[in-house]
């Protein structure tokens, strides 16, 4: 079963794999990035994809996220942010054993860097949205 986390960038500054590498390796020398794969102690932690508005891949994901957002109390804010998205970083965690929380904790340096360096919104599989301050309901 696939599980995805999507960071939706809402400003014109791009995100590159060099940025992702910097975010992870700055947090710990135990991280590395090989192509589109984040590794921790040389074990695969997550697969990352970077998509941009107009590439044909991002738009269906934005449409799906907007459907979830329209069910939230802050739907106007969420939909506006999603519709203003310029870039989407899609992360598929690769579970360490059966512990979902372990993989998500291992990705914390990425979210911290993104929220510290880009305007955006984290969309968690199933319709949960978070900004730098926490869940957006």
Buried (B, 14 or more C-beta within 10 A) or exposed (E): EEBBBBBBBBEEEEBEBEBBBBBBBEBEEEBBBEEEEBBBEEEEBBBBBBBBBEEEEBBEBBEBBBEBBEEBEBBEBBBEBBBBBBBBBBBBBBBBEEEEEBBBEBBEBBBBBBBEBBBBBBBBBEEBBBBEEEEBE
